[in-house]
Amino acid sequence: METLAGKTALITGASRGIGLAIARRFAAEGAAVVLGASRWGAHGKLKGNLEEAVALIGKESAGSVAGIACDLSDEAARADLVRQAEEHFGALDIIVNNAAASKMRLPSEVSTKERSWMFDVNVNAPIDLAQQALVGMRERGRGWILNISSSTASQPVVPYRDSQVAAHVICAYGSTKAALDRYTQGLAHEVAVDGICVNTLAPENIVLTSGADYVRDIARRSPDMAEPVEVMAEAALELCSGNHVGCVTYSRRLLHSLGLSVMSLDGTTALGDAFLPADLDSTV
């Protein structure tokens, strides 16, 4: 449990869901982790709980943990996020750009404002944070940048697994992830010579996390469309510790191709392999 000993990681969107799971897994491997999150979501509703997430990791891991509240849709607010993160535990070795914004609306109806918001959070923010971190990573000759993508970057195959509406309303969001995939590959090949590994990772299907009731309903109708959050966390660990360049890959496929086991988020228990089924009642 020392894969990331001595490493420092910034993980955005880490107050809950996939981001929090990755932060917990990294901390269990000895990393000092900085959790970035927007404290408030749309309409004033609490979006996760940054303080609780920091407390959870502090309790279950011997690693160091801190949190930063930042609205990534605000260019000025994110302009020095890497510097803020480095004030806690020193130079960043790893960035996981997990935070994302989505507006489920038909492609014929999604507005310019909504599209711009999604592109700013899902594409511009990850690029900005990567550019901020690259200066120091290049000086040290090592670093890992992982962008969390989505299978919605590609048009779903026909017949649609859930419904036509569900397939259509993810178009604008998926377009931002397609753009992120393309940019990631170009950046990866530019900075590989500097010893920096840049990749994207997406879940095969639906990751079941707390608060994801609307996707949980889909998973109950089609259980094979779901995967445990531990699968994503394990794949993220591999891409932020190994020597992978320019991968646009998926969680289960990566783990299966490398023959890797899936561990519990605290790193103490082997849960299975890439075929680990999802617990539809899980609240991780």
ABEGO torsion letter per residue (X at the ends): XAAABGBBBBBBGAABEAAAAAAAAAAAAGBBBBBBBBABBBGGBBBEBAAAAAAAAAAABABBBBBBBBBAABAAAAAAAAAAAAAAAEBBABBBBABBBBBBBBAAABBAAAAAAAAAAAAAAAAAAAAAAAAAAAAAGBEBBBBBBBAAABBBBOBBAABAAAAAAAAAAAAAAAAAAAAAAAAAAAAAAAGBBBBBBBBABBBBBBGBAAAAAAAAABAAABBBAAAAAAAAAAAAABBBBGBBBBAAAAAAAAGBBBBBAAGABBAEBAABBBBAABAX
